[in-house]
Amino acid sequence: MSKHGVRVVITGIGAVTNLGLDAKETWEAMRAGRSGISVLEGEEFARFGPDAWDTLIAGQVKNFDATKWMDAREARRVDRFTQLGVSAAAQAVAHSGVDFSKEDPERCGVIIGSGIGGITTMEECANVLRDRGPSRVSPFTVPKLMANAAAGHISIRFGLQGPASTHATACASSGHAIGDAVYSMRRGETDVMLVGGAESTVGPVCVAAFSAMKALSTRNSEPTKASRPFDKDRDGFVLAEGAAVMVLETEEHAKKRGANIIGEIVGVANSCDAHHITAPAEDGAGAKRSMKWALRDAGLNITQIEYINAHGTSTPLGDRAEVTAVLSLFGDHARKSAGGKCLMSSTKSMHGHALGASGAVEMIACLHAVNDGVIAPTINLDSVDDGMDVDLVPHHARERRIKYAMNNTFGFGGHNCSVIVARYE
């Protein structure tokens, strides 16, 4: 029995990423250490010529057909991030086998994280306004660009009348979404929740804006080697798009309908650095609090965590702050030189940084870690940076039988979120 009285379990997961168009393909790529980063495609990037862009690479989702999961008319009337989110949700529902027509709709809900929402729609609207005038702006602009559009469309799709909301806490968005869904179920408000994140920001505005901040990698000649968390030669993150959604249920509800349970959320927590709007606290104090409180929430001690899916974006400051926080909290249990047993890797080395969707995408790696005993690698880790005394699982996946994995998501604004997933027993 959970210390909270209610066990929250996972019964389905869906995903659309640059590694694969479903969760299975995404995991297979992670396990194989295959990169989804490539040269940017699209007329909007060709418009100014390659010399205008410092960064010419990203993790774009290719060969995606939203009409596989949505009506063609609906797909035309939503932003790409909503297409990705609804598709991932539909996959998750199919995977779980839950039939919402047989559920109490007031006890079913959805929480989706998105750091920026419909930015591609905003770009399109601005271009139309500039080139063709205000009378040509689409009446669908506002319902397409609003950050809560994905959650709204998912709730409509499945008739979910319970809690429905959106977190927009930058890169911590889907972590916060998972946490809020867990809290709702523990309070006895809901039986089933669709939860995750969706993001589609690989457009001119975001690429230009993040480039102006000097946040993005400029390793344009080697796209697949550009995202290199914890490596001495890292030079910034690689922007990506994607979505992942999970079906969460109370254990009682899942068992009653005979669901296949694929994992359990046992601990969640969040904190804030209260330090700087973009830079993390160098001592990792906020991240440490988030992880410490997640352990407390789960009723676990540090030695029970044997894998951490790092936020690990490949930025010089962020990677160092996270390692500092992990070593400060976990001590010798995570210190490689002391024979520590806790492994840590960043799958962003393969799929890049999908901002608000990242935490949900990375739950795929955490679920397979606890269920399959396989830890996804940190690829491109050719030379571990000084002081990063943690086993970062370089280059190749590692077999390790574990029960608990921690997923970290940290975002601009100083937001930190940690989620602990367990093998269901």
C-alpha positions in Angstrom: 0.0 0.0 0.0 1.2 3.5 -0.9 2.0 5.8 2.1 -0.7 8.0 0.5 -3.3 5.4 0.6 -3.8 5.4 -3.2 -1.4 3.8 -5.7 -1.1 5.6 -9.0 -0.2 3.3 -11.8 0.6 3.6 -15.5 -1.4 1.5 -18.0 -0.6 3.0 -21.4 1.8 5.4 -23.1 2.0 7.0 -26.5 4.6 9.2 -28.2 5.5 11.0 -31.4 9.1 12.0 -31.5 12.0 12.5 -33.9 13.2 9.0 -32.8 9.9 7.3 -33.7 6.2 7.8 -34.4 5.2 5.8 -31.3 6.6 4.9 -27.9 7.9 1.5 -29.1 9.9 3.0 -32.0 11.1 5.8 -29.7 12.4 3.3 -27.1 14.1 1.2 -29.7 16.1 4.2 -30.9 17.0 5.2 -27.4 18.2 1.7 -26.6 20.2 1.6 -29.8 21.8 5.0 -29.1 20.4 6.4 -32.3 20.2 10.2 -32.8 17.1 11.9 -34.2 18.9 15.2 -34.9 19.2 16.4 -38.4 19.6 19.5 -40.6 16.7 21.9 -40.5 14.1 21.5 -43.2 11.5 24.0 -44.4 11.1 27.0 -46.7 11.1 29.4 -43.7 14.7 28.5 -43.0 15.8 28.7 -46.6 14.3 32.2 -47.0 17.2 34.1 -45.4 19.9 31.7 -46.6 22.1 29.4 -44.5 24.5 32.2 -43.6 21.8 34.0 -41.7 21.4 31.2 -39.1 23.9 30.3 -36.4 22.1 27.1 -35.8 20.9 24.9 -38.7 20.0 21.7 -36.8 17.1 20.4 -34.8 15.1 17.4 -33.8 12.3 17.6 -36.2 9.5 15.0 -36.3 9.4 13.6 -39.9 6.9 11.6 -41.8 4.2 12.4 -39.3 0.6 12.1 -40.5 -1.8 13.6 -38.0 -4.8 12.1 -39.9 -3.8 8.7 -38.7 -5.1 9.7 -35.3 -7.4 12.7 -36.0 -10.1 13.6 -38.5 -8.5 15.5 -41.4 -10.7 18.6 -40.9 -9.8 18.8 -37.2 -6.1 18.4 -38.0 -6.3 21.4 -40.3 -7.8 23.5 -37.5 -5.2 22.9 -34.8 -1.6 23.8 -34.3 1.1 21.2 -34.9 1.8 20.8 -31.1 -1.9 19.9 -30.6 -1.7 17.4 -33.5 1.3 15.8 -31.8 -0.4 15.8 -28.4 -3.7 14.3 -29.6 -1.9 11.6 -31.5 0.2 10.6 -28.5 -2.9 10.6 -26.3 -4.8 8.4 -28.8 -1.9 6.0 -28.8 -1.8 5.9 -25.0 -5.5 5.2 -24.8 -5.3 2.4 -27.3 -2.3 0.9 -25.5 -4.1 1.0 -22.1 -7.3 -0.5 -23.5 -9.4 2.0 -21.4 -12.9 2.5 -22.8 -14.0 6.0 -21.8 -17.6 5.3 -22.9 -17.8 2.9 -19.9 -16.2 5.4 -17.5 -17.7 8.1 -15.3 -16.6 11.1 -17.4 -16.5 13.3 -14.3 -13.8 11.1 -12.8 -11.6 11.2 -15.9 -9.4 14.1 -16.8 -6.3 15.4 -18.7 -3.3 17.6 -17.9 -0.9 18.4 -20.7 2.3 20.4 -20.3 3.6 22.8 -23.1 6.2 25.4 -22.6 5.2 27.6 -25.5 2.0 26.2 -27.1 1.0 27.2 -30.6 4.0 29.2 -31.5 3.9 28.0 -35.2 0.4 29.4 -35.5 1.6 32.7 -34.0 4.3 32.9 -36.6 1.9 32.1 -39.4 -0.6 34.8 -38.1 2.1 37.4 -37.9 3.2 36.7 -41.5 -0.4 36.9 -42.8 -1.0 40.1 -40.9 2.2 41.7 -42.3 1.7 40.5 -45.9 -2.1 40.4 -46.4 -3.6 42.6 -43.7 -5.8 42.1 -40.6 -8.9 40.9 -42.6 -7.0 37.8 -43.7 -6.1 36.6 -40.2 -7.8 33.3 -39.6 -10.7 33.1 -37.0 -9.0 29.8 -35.8 -5.9 31.7 -34.8 -6.6 32.0 -31.0 -8.0 28.5 -30.5 -4.9 27.1 -32.4 -2.2 29.1 -30.5 -3.5 28.9 -26.9 -1.3 26.7 -24.8 -4.3 24.7 -23.4 -5.5 23.7 -26.9 -3.9 20.2 -26.7 -5.6 19.5 -23.3 -8.9 20.9 -24.6 -8.9 18.8 -27.7 -7.9 15.6 -25.8 -10.7 16.2 -23.3 -13.2 16.7 -26.2 -11.9 13.6 -28.1 -12.5 11.3 -25.2 -15.3 13.1 -23.3 -13.2 13.8 -20.2 -15.3 16.0 -17.9 -13.0 15.9 -14.8 -9.9 18.1 -14.1 -8.5 19.5 -17.4 -5.6 21.9 -17.3 -2.2 22.9 -18.8 1.1 23.6 -17.3 3.4 26.1 -19.0 6.4 26.0 -16.8 9.0 25.9 -19.6 11.0 22.7 -19.7 9.4 21.4 -16.4 5.9 21.6 -17.9 5.2 17.9 -18.3 6.8 17.0 -15.0 4.4 19.4 -13.3 1.5 17.9 -15.3 2.4 14.4 -14.1 2.6 15.7 -10.5 -0.7 17.4 -10.5 -2.4 14.3 -12.0 -1.0 12.2 -9.2 -2.2 14.7 -6.6 -5.7 14.6 -8.0 -5.8 10.8 -7.8 -4.5 10.7 -4.3 -7.2 13.2 -3.2 -9.8 10.8 -4.6 -11.0 13.1 -7.3 -10.2 11.0 -10.3 -9.9 7.4 -11.5 -8.2 8.0 -14.9 -6.0 10.8 -16.1 -4.3 11.4 -19.4 -1.1 13.2 -18.7 2.0 14.3 -20.6 3.4 17.0 -22.8 3.4 18.4 -26.3 5.7 20.9 -28.0 6.4 22.0 -31.6 8.8 24.9 -31.5 11.2 24.1 -34.4 10.3 27.2 -36.3 12.2 30.4 -37.3 11.1 32.5 -34.2 12.2 29.9 -31.6 15.4 29.0 -33.4 16.3 32.6 -33.8 15.4 33.5 -30.3 17.2 30.7 -28.6 20.2 31.3 -30.9 20.2 35.0 -29.8 20.5 33.7 -26.2 23.5 31.6 -27.3 21.6 28.6 -25.9 21.8 26.4 -29.0 24.5 24.2 -30.3 26.1 25.4 -33.5 27.7 22.1 -34.4 25.9 22.3 -37.8 28.3 20.0 -39.6 27.7 17.1 -37.3 24.0 17.1 -36.4 23.9 13.7 -34.7 26.9 14.7 -32.5 25.6 18.1 -31.5 23.6 17.1 -28.4 26.3 16.0 -26.0 25.3 16.3 -22.3 28.1 16.4 -19.8 30.8 16.3 -22.5 33.7 18.8 -22.3 32.9 20.0 -25.8 29.2 20.6 -25.4 28.1 24.0 -26.7 24.4 24.2 -26.1 21.2 22.3 -26.5 19.5 21.1 -29.7 15.9 22.3 -30.1 13.4 19.5 -30.7 9.6 18.8 -31.0 7.5 15.9 -29.9 4.8 14.6 -27.5 4.2 11.8 -25.1 1.1 11.0 -23.1 0.5 8.4 -20.4 -2.7 6.9 -19.0 -2.6 7.0 -15.2 -5.1 5.2 -13.1 -5.6 4.3 -9.5 -4.5 0.8 -8.9 -8.0 -0.1 -7.7 -9.5 1.1 -10.9 -6.9 -0.5 -13.2 -7.3 -3.9 -11.4 -11.1 -3.7 -11.6 -11.1 -3.4 -15.4 -8.2 -6.0 -15.8 -5.7 -3.5 -17.2 -2.1 -4.4 -17.9 -0.1 -2.2 -15.4 3.3 -1.1 -16.8 4.6 1.0 -13.9 3.8 3.1 -10.9 4.3 6.7 -10.0 5.5 6.6 -6.4 7.0 10.1 -5.8 6.6 13.6 -7.2 7.8 17.0 -6.1 8.7 20.4 -7.4 10.7 23.4 -6.2 12.0 26.7 -7.5 15.6 28.1 -7.5 14.3 31.7 -6.9 17.6 32.7 -8.5 17.5 33.8 -12.1 14.9 33.7 -14.9 17.1 31.5 -17.2 20.3 30.4 -15.4 20.1 27.6 -12.9 21.6 28.1 -9.4 25.2 27.0 -9.7 25.1 25.0 -6.5 22.0 23.0 -7.7 20.2 23.8 -4.5 16.7 24.0 -6.1 17.2 20.8 -8.1 18.5 19.1 -4.9 15.3 20.1 -3.1 13.1 18.7 -5.8 14.8 15.3 -5.8 14.9 15.2 -2.0 11.2 16.0 -1.7 10.3 13.4 -4.3 12.2 10.8 -2.3 10.3 11.9 0.8 7.0 11.8 -1.1 7.8 8.2 -2.1 9.0 7.2 1.3 12.3 6.1 -0.2 16.0 6.6 0.8 18.7 7.6 -1.6 20.1 4.1 -2.0 16.9 2.9 -3.6 17.2 5.1 -6.6 19.5 3.3 -9.1 18.8 5.3 -12.2 18.3 9.0 -12.9 17.1 10.2 -16.3 18.8 13.6 -16.2 17.4 16.8 -17.4 20.9 17.0 -19.1 20.3 19.5 -21.9 23.9 19.9 -23.0 24.3 23.4 -21.8 27.5 24.3 -19.9 25.8 25.7 -16.8 22.8 23.4 -16.6 24.6 20.1 -16.8 27.1 21.1 -14.2 24.4 22.4 -11.8 22.5 19.1 -12.1 25.5 16.9 -11.4 26.4 19.1 -8.5 22.9 18.6 -7.1 22.9 14.9 -7.6 26.3 14.5 -5.9 25.2 16.7 -3.0 22.1 14.7 -2.4 23.2 11.2 -3.2 26.8 11.4 -2.2 28.8 8.2 -2.6 25.8 6.3 -3.9 26.1 8.4 -7.1 29.9 9.1 -7.0 31.5 6.9 -9.7 34.9 7.1 -8.0 33.4 5.6 -4.8 31.8 2.7 -6.6 28.4 4.3 -6.5 25.5 2.2 -7.9 23.3 5.0 -9.1 23.5 5.5 -12.9 22.5 8.6 -14.7 22.0 9.3 -18.4 20.5 12.0 -20.7 18.3 10.7 -23.5 18.3 14.3 -24.8 21.7 13.3 -26.3 19.5 11.4 -28.8 16.2 13.3 -29.2 17.3 16.8 -28.3 15.3 19.2 -26.1 11.5 19.2 -26.7 11.1 21.8 -23.9 7.7 21.2 -22.2 7.3 17.7 -23.6 10.7 16.5 -22.6 9.8 15.0 -19.2 7.0 13.0 -20.7 9.2 11.7 -23.5 11.8 10.7 -21.0 9.3 8.6 -19.0 9.6 6.1 -21.8 13.3 5.5 -20.9 12.4 5.4 -17.2 9.6 2.8 -17.7 11.9 0.5 -19.7 14.6 0.9 -17.2 12.4 -0.5 -14.4 10.6 -3.0 -16.5 13.4 -4.3 -18.9 16.4 -3.7 -16.8 18.0 -1.6 -19.6 19.4 1.9 -19.0 19.4 4.2 -22.1 22.8 5.7 -22.8 24.2 9.2 -23.1 25.5 9.3 -26.6 28.3 11.7 -27.8 29.9 11.6 -24.3 33.5 11.3 -25.6 35.1 13.2 -22.8 33.3 13.7 -19.5 33.7 17.2 -18.2 35.8 17.8 -15.1 34.1 17.1 -11.7 31.2 15.1 -13.2 32.0 12.1 -11.0 28.8 10.1 -11.9 28.4 7.0 -14.1 26.7 8.7 -17.1 26.3 5.5 -19.2 28.3 6.7 -22.2 27.6 5.6 -25.7 25.8 2.3 -25.1 22.8 1.1 -23.2 23.6 -0.8 -20.0 21.7 -3.8 -18.5 20.9 -3.3 -14.8 18.0 -4.7 -12.8 16.4 -1.9 -10.9 13.1 -1.1 -9.3 13.1 2.7 -9.0 14.0 5.4 -11.5 13.9 9.2 -11.1 13.1 11.6 -13.9 14.3 15.2 -13.6 12.9 18.2 -15.5 14.2 21.7 -14.9 13.0 24.9 -16.7 13.6 28.6 -17.2 12.1 30.5 -14.3 14.0 28.2 -11.9 11.3 25.5 -12.0 12.4 22.0 -10.9 10.4 18.8 -11.0 11.3 15.3 -10.1 9.2 12.2 -10.7 9.9 8.7 -9.4 8.6 5.7 -11.3 8.7 2.1 -10.0 8.4 -1.3 -11.4 4.9 -2.5 -10.5 4.8 -5.4 -8.1 
